[in-house]
Amino acid sequence: MVNRKDLDPDQSPQAAYGVYLRRMRDERGWTQDDLSMRTGYSSAHISAVEIGRRPPTPRFSASTDKAFGTGDKFERQARAVRNTAILEGFPEYVGYEGRAVEIRLYEIGIIPGLLQTPEYARVLADSSVRRGAITPEQADERVSFLAERQSALVRPQAPMMFVIIDESCIRRPVGGAVVMEAQLARLVEFAGLPNTLLQIAPYEIGERRTFDLPVNLLTLPDRSVVCYAESQAQGHLDRESISVMPMLTAYHQLQAESLSQTASVAMINQLRKGTP
């Protein structure tokens, strides 16, 4: 092949999609013209998707799944590419999240997405619709996208997960008593897994809380660390060790200030019983 552009699948979900599309085609010995005849899309269109110049549409992905016999694999990958209801940088972060060997999360105000029940996630998405922040279609996509992220972590070699949540996460009522009870029960269940550590950063640590915004830190198979942090309006993915390492240090400092897992679970169970 001449002038064949190679993409880094870690660059973004769109790049990962293009790499996967090309690999599936190469494994079958198909040219772009061969795939064109099977999908109804021009070879130029297929080439543009493969090199990341054109994003995959739902219809393109459905026809590609049918051609390759891959179920809904391409459709699911395309959701990460086209999801416009999430902040800049986050789709790329999710690509790393699925490969991470260690995941460190810190959240303020709401339960981290990876630990949310479907009902809790739906309440938050519907609230965004009522505020006019996203459309109903984007809300559906946000919830399904979250479910895919959660399912991607259920694998034979599951990542070690360290989760610190601000006390506000369990004190803030979301969706009413039934939704909150199920969500708090989910936290207790999560804490009991062999590959997890759940800690609460209590209000009383005050100024010793090292982060004012949610933070996600991923350790990848090569032991490099990726950091993702976001505000209300934007997200930022950082792979430079000179700026990521201080974030990891701050995370460890916050762990030292937070409650132990035993004390954290006890606080959650007290709240479930209606005890302050």
Buried (B, 14 or more C-beta within 10 A) or exposed (E): EEEEEEBEBBBBBBBBBBBBBBEBBEEEEBEBEBBBEBBEBEBEBBBBBBBBEBBBBEEBBBBBBEBBEBEEBBBBBBBBBBBEBBBEBBBBBBBBBBBBBBBBBBBBEBBBBBBBBEBBBBBBBBBBBEEEEBEEEBBBBBBBBBEBBBEBBEEEEBBBBBBBBBBBBBEEEBBEEEBBEBBBBBBBEBBEEEEBBBBBBBEEBEEEBBBEEBBBBBBBEEEEBBBBBBEEEEBBBBBEEEEBEEBBEBBEBBBEBBBEBEEBBBBBBEBBEEEE
